[in-house]
Amino acid sequence: PWGMAYRMGVGFYNDPKGFLINMIPFVGLYHADEAFGYTYGMWESGKASAGDLLDAGLGCAISNAGTAALMFGGVSAVTGGGSSVASQPIIEVEIDASRFPEAAAHIRDAQAAGQPFEGIIDRAGAAANRRSSLRGVQAIQGMDRDEYPPAVVREGGEGDSVRHITPSDNRGAGASFGHQIRSLPNGTRVRIKVR
C-alpha cells in the first residue's frame, strides 16, 4: 500500500492533469458500489423494483470493468509504470514557410486533402515507409520527391502525398524536422504545423 501511495504521489507530481483524469474510474467505482448497496437495501424492503436493482448492478459492473482496465492496462499516471499514449503530451514540430516555402506548401495542401496533422515517431520504420511512399512516383532530374507524412512517423508510407520540390527546400525542411525531434524517443506523438 505504501508503494502504491508513493507511485500515486509521483504520478500526480509529474502529470497532475493526467493523474486526475485517470482517477475518474476509481471515483466512479466508489459511487457505483455505494449506489448498488443502497438500491439492494431498498429492494429487500420492497421499496425498489427488480428493474431498479438490475440498473444499479449494471452500473456497478461497468464501473468495475473500467477500473480493472485502468489498473491492468498500463496507465502510468496512477502506477508510475510508463505513460499511456492518451496521457502523453503532443509535441508541436513547426516548418518555417519563409525558409522552406515548397515543403510548407506541400504540408498545408496534404493536410487540407486529408493527410494527418499528427504522427507517432517510428525511426525503425522510416526506410520502409520511404520506399513504400515513393514506389511508382517517377523521379525528375534536379528535383526531390517530398513525402507527407514524413517517413519517420508511423503514419508515413503507402498512401502518402508525394510532391516534387527543389532539393534545398526539401532537405532543409527535413533537417529542421529532424533537429526538432532529435531528443524525442520513438513512440512520441508530434503535431506538424506550418508557421
C-alpha positions in Angstrom: 0.0 0.0 0.0 2.8 2.4 0.8 4.4 1.7 -2.5 1.2 2.4 -4.4 0.7 5.6 -2.4 4.3 6.7 -3.3 3.7 6.0 -7.0 0.4 7.8 -7.0 2.2 10.8 -5.4 4.9 10.7 -8.1 2.3 10.4 -10.8 0.4 13.4 -9.5 3.7 15.4 -9.3 4.8 14.5 -12.8 1.4 14.9 -14.6 -1.3 16.4 -12.4 -3.9 16.6 -15.2 -3.3 13.0 -16.4 -3.4 11.7 -12.8 -6.8 13.3 -12.2 -8.2 12.1 -15.5 -7.0 8.5 -14.7 -8.5 8.6 -11.2 -12.0 9.2 -12.6 -12.8 5.4 -12.8 -11.9 5.0 -9.1 -14.2 7.7 -8.1 -16.9 6.3 -10.3 -16.4 2.8 -8.7 -16.9 4.1 -5.2 -20.1 5.8 -6.1 -21.4 2.9 -8.2 -20.8 0.4 -5.3 -22.5 2.8 -2.9 -25.5 3.2 -5.2 -25.8 -0.6 -5.7 -25.7 -1.2 -1.9 -28.4 1.4 -1.3 -30.6 0.0 -4.1 -30.2 -3.5 -2.9 -31.4 -2.4 0.6 -34.4 -0.7 -0.9 -35.2 -3.8 -3.0 -35.1 -6.1 0.1 -37.5 -3.8 1.9 -39.8 -3.7 -1.1 -39.2 -0.1 -2.0 -37.4 -0.7 -5.2 -38.2 -2.9 -8.2 -36.1 -5.7 -9.7 -35.5 -3.4 -12.7 -34.0 -0.7 -10.4 -31.7 -3.3 -8.9 -30.7 -4.5 -12.3 -29.9 -1.0 -13.4 -27.8 -0.4 -10.3 -26.0 -3.7 -10.8 -25.2 -2.9 -14.4 -23.8 0.5 -13.5 -21.6 -1.1 -10.8 -20.3 -3.8 -13.2 -19.5 -1.2 -15.9 -17.6 0.9 -13.3 -15.7 -2.1 -12.0 -14.7 -3.1 -15.6 -13.5 0.5 -16.3 -11.4 0.4 -13.1 -10.0 -3.0 -13.9 -8.9 -1.7 -17.4 -7.2 1.2 -15.7 -5.4 -0.9 -13.2 -4.2 -3.6 -15.6 -3.9 -1.6 -18.8 -0.6 0.0 -18.0 -1.9 3.5 -17.3 1.0 5.2 -15.6 -0.4 8.3 -14.0 -1.5 6.1 -11.2 1.0 3.3 -11.2 4.1 5.2 -12.3 5.0 2.4 -14.7 5.0 4.3 -18.0 2.7 6.7 -19.8 -0.3 5.7 -21.9 -0.4 7.2 -25.4 -3.5 9.2 -24.5 -1.9 10.8 -21.5 1.3 11.8 -23.3 1.7 15.4 -24.4 1.7 16.1 -28.1 4.9 17.8 -29.2 4.5 20.5 -31.9 7.0 20.5 -34.7 7.0 23.5 -37.0 8.2 24.0 -40.6 9.0 27.6 -41.3 7.3 28.7 -44.5 9.6 31.6 -45.0 12.6 29.3 -45.1 11.1 26.3 -46.8 8.1 27.5 -48.9 7.8 24.5 -51.1 7.8 21.9 -48.2 5.4 24.2 -46.2 3.0 24.4 -49.1 3.1 20.7 -49.6 2.3 20.1 -45.9 -0.6 22.6 -46.0 -2.1 21.0 -49.2 -1.6 17.5 -47.9 -3.3 18.2 -44.6 -6.1 20.0 -46.4 -6.6 16.9 -48.6 -7.0 14.6 -45.5 -3.5 13.6 -44.6 -3.0 13.5 -40.8 -1.8 16.5 -38.8 -0.2 14.2 -36.2 2.1 11.3 -36.3 4.0 8.9 -33.9 7.8 8.8 -34.2 9.0 5.4 -35.5 12.6 5.7 -36.7 12.9 2.0 -37.3 10.1 2.1 -39.9 11.4 5.2 -41.8 13.3 3.4 -44.6 10.4 1.0 -45.3 7.9 3.9 -45.2 10.0 5.9 -47.7 10.3 3.0 -50.1 6.5 2.4 -49.9 5.5 6.1 -50.4 7.9 6.7 -53.3 7.1 3.4 -55.1 5.7 4.3 -58.5 6.4 8.0 -58.3 8.7 8.9 -61.1 12.0 10.7 -60.3 12.6 14.0 -62.0 16.2 15.2 -62.6 17.1 18.1 -60.4 14.1 17.6 -58.1 13.5 15.7 -54.8 10.4 13.7 -54.1 9.0 15.1 -50.8 6.6 12.8 -48.9 4.0 13.8 -46.3 3.5 12.5 -43.7 7.3 12.2 -43.2 8.7 8.7 -43.4 10.0 8.9 -39.8 6.4 8.8 -38.4 4.3 5.7 -38.2 1.6 7.2 -40.4 4.0 7.6 -43.3 4.3 5.1 -46.1 1.8 3.9 -48.7 -0.8 6.5 -49.5 1.5 9.4 -48.6 1.2 12.7 -50.6 4.3 13.0 -52.7 5.4 16.1 -54.5 8.5 17.1 -56.5 10.2 20.1 -54.9 13.7 21.6 -55.1 16.4 19.6 -53.2 17.5 22.5 -51.0 13.9 23.2 -49.8 13.2 19.5 -49.2 16.4 18.7 -47.4 16.4 21.9 -45.4 12.9 21.2 -44.1 13.9 17.6 -43.4 16.9 18.7 -41.4 14.8 21.2 -39.4 12.2 18.5 -38.7 15.0 16.0 -37.7 16.6 18.6 -35.4 13.3 19.3 -33.6 12.6 15.6 -32.9 16.2 14.6 -32.2 15.8 14.3 -28.5 12.3 12.7 -28.6 12.0 8.9 -28.2 10.2 6.6 -30.5 6.5 6.5 -29.7 6.3 10.2 -29.1 3.3 11.8 -30.8 4.0 15.0 -32.8 1.8 17.6 -34.4 3.2 19.0 -37.6 2.5 22.7 -38.2 3.5 25.3 -40.7 4.4 28.8 -39.5 
